[in-house]
Amino acid sequence: MLRSALALLERGDGPPILDDFPDDAPGDGPTDMTGWSCPIPLPPAPPSDDPALLADVLSEIGTLSPWQALAVEQRGRTGLGAAGVPIETVARFLHDLLEGNGAADNPSDTLTLGQSFRGAAEDLKTYYMEAATAQPGNATSRSVADWFWGGTAAGRLLLALHPVCAAAADDGVKRVATGQLIPRLHKHRLS
């Protein structure tokens, strides 16, 4: 196969050179073509005045922005909007909850703090999931969830919020933290 490929370089019938080979490549080839064709690399955050975890989440949001926009373009809709604020504000609000031990300035004039917390957490997960599913390939919902909860700063932020907000003074915040904040399949990541 290699000799045949190198022999193409000696041909004078000019680019492009196309040729058929009578033999198949050795081996069976890849048998599992499922999964991500092009996983999203999430580089470390550039230096920032923000706390490290918040800077990492904001950097990831910026990296994912073209993919999330592509998802919206492909589907003609988005699932974002539960918190009613931009995604960067969502990240800052969630981090403020972490730093404030379950208390923070509510970014909404119409939602309770617990409702804003639930909406913000859902918006953050939705943003990442939409971006990930715009990637080429056949990523499963489980592989995307594993990536989110095990490989992103946003996942780390929500995992860190669980114990803090479960002990919050606000009953709505406490209810969200102990309810559906962390899916059952990923609760093992809390320890």
N, C-alpha and C positions, 0 to 999 in steps of 0.2 A: 504494500500500500504506500509506504513511504517512498520507495523507488519510483513508483508510478507518479506520485505527486511531484517529486523532484524532476522527473522527465518532462513535465509540463513546462518547466522553466527553459528548456532547450528548444521548444517549439517556436517557430517563427511566424505563425499565423496570427500573432498580435492579440492584444487584450480586447475583449475578455476571452479567456481560453476556457472553454467548457468541455468536459469529457465525461463519459460514463465509464464506470469501472465494473467489471463483471463479478467481482467478489464483494461480499458484505463485510463490514467492519467486524473484527473478531469480538467474541463475547455476545451476550444477549442484549447489550445496551441497557439503558436505564429501564427498570421495570416499574418504578413508582414515579409517575409524573405529576403527582398531586403536591400541594403545598405552595409556598410562595415562590414565584419566579424571581422576584426582585425585592427582598426584604428591605424595609426602610432603615437605613443607618441613622442612628441618633447620636451625633457627636457630642462631646462634652460642651457645656455652655462656655461662651467666651467670658472673660473677666467682667464682673458686674458689681454694682453696689448693693444689689438685692441679695438676700440670704441664699445660700448655695442651692437648696432644694427648689426654691421659687425660681431662681435663675435657670436651673436645669429644665423645669417645666416650661418656662417661657421660651427657652431655646428650642425645645422639642416642638412647641406650638408653631414657631416660625419655620422649622424644618418641614413639618407636616402640612403647612398651609397650602402649597400647590396640590398636594394629593387630596386634601379635603375639598378644595375648590373643584378639582376634577370629578370627585364623587358627586358633588352637587350638580355639576354640568351633565354628567352621565345620567343621573337619576331625575333631574329636574326638580329636586326638592332636597331639604335637609331636615334632620331630626333635632337640630339645635333650636334653642329658644326657650327652654323650660325656665331658665333663670331670668331671661329678658335683658341680659347684658352681654357685651362682647366677651369673647373667649379669654382674652388677657385679663379682663376684670374678674372673670370666673376664677382663674388661677390665683390672682391676688387675694380674692375673698376667701377661698379655701385655705390659702396659706395663713391669712390673718386669723381664721378660726383655729388653726393649729397653734399659732403663736399665742393666741388669746385664750387658750384652754377651753375652747368651745364657745367663745364669745367674740364677736366682731361687729363692725358697723355693717348694717344690712344694706346691700346695694339696691334694694327694691323699696319703693314707696307703697307697693300694694300687697306684697307677700310678707308673711311672718318670717322670722329668722330661720325657723325649721324648714319652711317651704323654699326659701332661698337656698339653703344648704342642699336640700334634695335636688332642686333644679340645677344648681351649679355642679353637683357631683354627676348628675345625668348628662349635662351638657359636656363636661370634660370627657367622660367615657364615650359619648356619641361622636365627638370631634375626632378622637383617636381611632375609633372603630370605622368611621366613614373614610378617613384617610387610608387606613390599612386595607380596607376592602376595595379601594380604587386601584390598588396594585395589580399588575398582571399576575395571572396564575389562579390557582384554585385553593386559596387559603380557606381552611375550615373555621367555623366560628370558635371552635376550641383552640386552634392554634393562634388566632388573633387575640383571644382572651388571655391565653398563656403569655403572649408577647406583652400585652398591656399590663397585666398584674405582675409579671416577673421580669420585664425588661425595660420599663419606662419610669421616668421620674414621676409622671402623673400617677401611675399605679402606686409608687412608694408614698406619694402624698396622701392618697386616699387610705392606704393601709395605716399610715401614721395617724390619720384623723380618727380612725375607729376608736381606739381606747380613750383618746382625749375627749372626743365628743360624746362618748358613752357615759362619761362622768360630768358632762356639762350641766350647768344650772338650768338652762332653757330646756323645757320638756320636749319641745318640737325637735331641737337639735339632737337630744338624747334618743328620741324615737327613730330618727333617720339613721343614726349611727348604729343602733342595735337591730335595725330592721334590714333593709335591702342594700345598704352601702357596699358591703363586700359579698359577692356571690358565694354560695355555699361551697362550690368547688375550689374556691381560692382562700377560704378561711384559714387553711393550713399555713398560709404565708404570714399570718398575724404573729406567729411565735418566732 
